[in-house]
């Protein structure tokens, strides 16, 4: 991980974060669709493909910028990284 916090003009940070948000949105929508269409194989395949893409992108993001969440999804390095990134109102 970079020791410095991402700067306001760090375009890669914002591009990756926007991609993650878009994937999260689509995955939530697919999840809702699959609640009512559990046998739709094409949608299940799309859900699994996008889940894999999100997992890879989140891993890359966290290696560069630190954890996306402060609990349960990523290990922390020493010192604790969560407080080093920008706060939601800074993004």
FIKOL-499445 format. One record per residue (C-alpha): residue number from 1; residue in one letter; x, y, z. Coordinates in steps of 0.05 Angstrom, whole numbers, m for minus. Example, Ala and Ser with C-alpha at 12.3 -4.5 7.8 and 13.67 -1.06 7.14 Angstrom:
BEGIN
<sese><num>1</num><residuo>a</residuo><xx>246</xx><yy>m90</yy><zz>156</zz></sese>
<sese><num>2</num><residuo>s</residuo><xx>273</xx><yy>m21</yy><zz>143</zz></sese>
! end
This chain:
BEGIN
<sese><num>1</num><residuo>x</residuo><xx>0</xx><yy>0</yy><zz>0</zz></sese>
<sese><num>2</num><residuo>x</residuo><xx>23</xx><yy>71</yy><zz>m12</zz></sese>
<sese><num>3</num><residuo>x</residuo><xx>42</xx><yy>103</yy><zz>54</zz></sese>
<sese><num>4</num><residuo>x</residuo><xx>12</xx><yy>170</yy><zz>32</zz></sese>
<sese><num>5</num><residuo>x</residuo><xx>m62</xx><yy>181</yy><zz>30</zz></sese>
<sese><num>6</num><residuo>x</residuo><xx>m92</xx><yy>189</yy><zz>m40</zz></sese>
<sese><num>7</num><residuo>x</residuo><xx>m92</xx><yy>262</yy><zz>m60</zz></sese>
<sese><num>8</num><residuo>x</residuo><xx>m154</xx><yy>298</yy><zz>m83</zz></sese>
<sese><num>9</num><residuo>x</residuo><xx>m128</xx><yy>297</yy><zz>m155</zz></sese>
<sese><num>10</num><residuo>x</residuo><xx>m109</xx><yy>223</yy><zz>m155</zz></sese>
<sese><num>11</num><residuo>x</residuo><xx>m149</xx><yy>204</yy><zz>m217</zz></sese>
<sese><num>12</num><residuo>x</residuo><xx>m134</xx><yy>129</yy><zz>m211</zz></sese>
<sese><num>13</num><residuo>x</residuo><xx>m163</xx><yy>127</yy><zz>m140</zz></sese>
<sese><num>14</num><residuo>x</residuo><xx>m229</xx><yy>158</yy><zz>m163</zz></sese>
<sese><num>15</num><residuo>x</residuo><xx>m233</xx><yy>116</yy><zz>m227</zz></sese>
<sese><num>16</num><residuo>x</residuo><xx>m224</xx><yy>51</yy><zz>m188</zz></sese>
<sese><num>17</num><residuo>x</residuo><xx>m273</xx><yy>74</yy><zz>m134</zz></sese>
<sese><num>18</num><residuo>x</residuo><xx>m325</xx><yy>91</yy><zz>m187</zz></sese>
<sese><num>19</num><residuo>x</residuo><xx>m316</xx><yy>23</yy><zz>m220</zz></sese>
<sese><num>20</num><residuo>x</residuo><xx>m326</xx><yy>m11</yy><zz>m153</zz></sese>
<sese><num>21</num><residuo>x</residuo><xx>m389</xx><yy>29</yy><zz>m140</zz></sese>
<sese><num>22</num><residuo>x</residuo><xx>m416</xx><yy>11</yy><zz>m209</zz></sese>
<sese><num>23</num><residuo>x</residuo><xx>m402</xx><yy>m63</yy><zz>m198</zz></sese>
<sese><num>24</num><residuo>x</residuo><xx>m435</xx><yy>m60</yy><zz>m129</zz></sese>
<sese><num>25</num><residuo>x</residuo><xx>m497</xx><yy>m28</yy><zz>m159</zz></sese>
<sese><num>26</num><residuo>x</residuo><xx>m503</xx><yy>m81</yy><zz>m214</zz></sese>
<sese><num>27</num><residuo>x</residuo><xx>m491</xx><yy>m137</yy><zz>m164</zz></sese>
<sese><num>28</num><residuo>x</residuo><xx>m546</xx><yy>m112</yy><zz>m118</zz></sese>
<sese><num>29</num><residuo>x</residuo><xx>m594</xx><yy>m107</yy><zz>m177</zz></sese>
<sese><num>30</num><residuo>x</residuo><xx>m576</xx><yy>m176</yy><zz>m201</zz></sese>
<sese><num>31</num><residuo>x</residuo><xx>m585</xx><yy>m202</yy><zz>m131</zz></sese>
<sese><num>32</num><residuo>x</residuo><xx>m655</xx><yy>m173</yy><zz>m128</zz></sese>
<sese><num>33</num><residuo>x</residuo><xx>m671</xx><yy>m201</yy><zz>m197</zz></sese>
<sese><num>34</num><residuo>x</residuo><xx>m647</xx><yy>m270</yy><zz>m176</zz></sese>
<sese><num>35</num><residuo>x</residuo><xx>m691</xx><yy>m267</yy><zz>m114</zz></sese>
<sese><num>36</num><residuo>x</residuo><xx>m751</xx><yy>m272</yy><zz>m161</zz></sese>
<sese><num>37</num><residuo>x</residuo><xx>m717</xx><yy>m311</yy><zz>m218</zz></sese>
<sese><num>38</num><residuo>x</residuo><xx>m673</xx><yy>m362</yy><zz>m182</zz></sese>
<sese><num>39</num><residuo>x</residuo><xx>m669</xx><yy>m409</yy><zz>m243</zz></sese>
<sese><num>40</num><residuo>x</residuo><xx>m643</xx><yy>m357</yy><zz>m292</zz></sese>
<sese><num>41</num><residuo>x</residuo><xx>m576</xx><yy>m388</yy><zz>m309</zz></sese>
<sese><num>42</num><residuo>x</residuo><xx>m553</xx><yy>m330</yy><zz>m352</zz></sese>
<sese><num>43</num><residuo>x</residuo><xx>m564</xx><yy>m281</yy><zz>m295</zz></sese>
<sese><num>44</num><residuo>x</residuo><xx>m528</xx><yy>m327</yy><zz>m246</zz></sese>
<sese><num>45</num><residuo>x</residuo><xx>m469</xx><yy>m332</yy><zz>m293</zz></sese>
<sese><num>46</num><residuo>x</residuo><xx>m468</xx><yy>m256</yy><zz>m300</zz></sese>
<sese><num>47</num><residuo>x</residuo><xx>m472</xx><yy>m248</yy><zz>m224</zz></sese>
<sese><num>48</num><residuo>x</residuo><xx>m414</xx><yy>m296</yy><zz>m214</zz></sese>
<sese><num>49</num><residuo>x</residuo><xx>m372</xx><yy>m262</yy><zz>m269</zz></sese>
<sese><num>50</num><residuo>x</residuo><xx>m383</xx><yy>m192</yy><zz>m240</zz></sese>
<sese><num>51</num><residuo>x</residuo><xx>m370</xx><yy>m218</yy><zz>m169</zz></sese>
<sese><num>52</num><residuo>x</residuo><xx>m302</xx><yy>m243</yy><zz>m192</zz></sese>
<sese><num>53</num><residuo>x</residuo><xx>m287</xx><yy>m176</yy><zz>m227</zz></sese>
<sese><num>54</num><residuo>x</residuo><xx>m306</xx><yy>m138</yy><zz>m164</zz></sese>
<sese><num>55</num><residuo>x</residuo><xx>m263</xx><yy>m184</yy><zz>m121</zz></sese>
<sese><num>56</num><residuo>x</residuo><xx>m202</xx><yy>m172</yy><zz>m165</zz></sese>
<sese><num>57</num><residuo>x</residuo><xx>m213</xx><yy>m97</yy><zz>m169</zz></sese>
<sese><num>58</num><residuo>x</residuo><xx>m225</xx><yy>m91</yy><zz>m94</zz></sese>
<sese><num>59</num><residuo>x</residuo><xx>m160</xx><yy>m129</yy><zz>m81</zz></sese>
<sese><num>60</num><residuo>x</residuo><xx>m121</xx><yy>m82</yy><zz>m128</zz></sese>
<sese><num>61</num><residuo>x</residuo><xx>m153</xx><yy>m21</yy><zz>m97</zz></sese>
<sese><num>62</num><residuo>x</residuo><xx>m137</xx><yy>m43</yy><zz>m26</zz></sese>
<sese><num>63</num><residuo>x</residuo><xx>m65</xx><yy>m59</yy><zz>m44</zz></sese>
<sese><num>64</num><residuo>x</residuo><xx>m57</xx><yy>12</yy><zz>m70</zz></sese>
<sese><num>65</num><residuo>x</residuo><xx>m101</xx><yy>53</yy><zz>m23</zz></sese>
<sese><num>66</num><residuo>x</residuo><xx>m118</xx><yy>12</yy><zz>38</zz></sese>
<sese><num>67</num><residuo>x</residuo><xx>m183</xx><yy>m21</yy><zz>62</zz></sese>
<sese><num>68</num><residuo>x</residuo><xx>m251</xx><yy>m5</yy><zz>31</zz></sese>
<sese><num>69</num><residuo>x</residuo><xx>m286</xx><yy>m22</yy><zz>96</zz></sese>
<sese><num>70</num><residuo>x</residuo><xx>m262</xx><yy>m19</yy><zz>168</zz></sese>
<sese><num>71</num><residuo>x</residuo><xx>m284</xx><yy>m90</yy><zz>186</zz></sese>
<sese><num>72</num><residuo>x</residuo><xx>m286</xx><yy>m160</yy><zz>160</zz></sese>
<sese><num>73</num><residuo>x</residuo><xx>m266</xx><yy>m152</yy><zz>87</zz></sese>
<sese><num>74</num><residuo>x</residuo><xx>m192</xx><yy>m139</yy><zz>89</zz></sese>
<sese><num>75</num><residuo>x</residuo><xx>m133</xx><yy>m148</yy><zz>135</zz></sese>
<sese><num>76</num><residuo>x</residuo><xx>m98</xx><yy>m86</yy><zz>161</zz></sese>
<sese><num>77</num><residuo>x</residuo><xx>m24</xx><yy>m72</yy><zz>158</zz></sese>
<sese><num>78</num><residuo>x</residuo><xx>13</xx><yy>m40</yy><zz>216</zz></sese>
<sese><num>79</num><residuo>x</residuo><xx>m3</xx><yy>14</yy><zz>235</zz></sese>
<sese><num>80</num><residuo>x</residuo><xx>m79</xx><yy>8</yy><zz>228</zz></sese>
<sese><num>81</num><residuo>x</residuo><xx>m96</xx><yy>35</yy><zz>159</zz></sese>
<sese><num>82</num><residuo>x</residuo><xx>m169</xx><yy>53</yy><zz>162</zz></sese>
<sese><num>83</num><residuo>x</residuo><xx>m159</xx><yy>123</yy><zz>188</zz></sese>
<sese><num>84</num><residuo>x</residuo><xx>m106</xx><yy>138</yy><zz>135</zz></sese>
<sese><num>85</num><residuo>x</residuo><xx>m152</xx><yy>141</yy><zz>75</zz></sese>
<sese><num>86</num><residuo>x</residuo><xx>m200</xx><yy>197</yy><zz>56</zz></sese>
<sese><num>87</num><residuo>x</residuo><xx>m265</xx><yy>200</yy><zz>94</zz></sese>
<sese><num>88</num><residuo>x</residuo><xx>m330</xx><yy>191</yy><zz>54</zz></sese>
<sese><num>89</num><residuo>x</residuo><xx>m343</xx><yy>266</yy><zz>52</zz></sese>
<sese><num>90</num><residuo>x</residuo><xx>m273</xx><yy>277</yy><zz>23</zz></sese>
<sese><num>91</num><residuo>x</residuo><xx>m285</xx><yy>232</yy><zz>m37</zz></sese>
! end
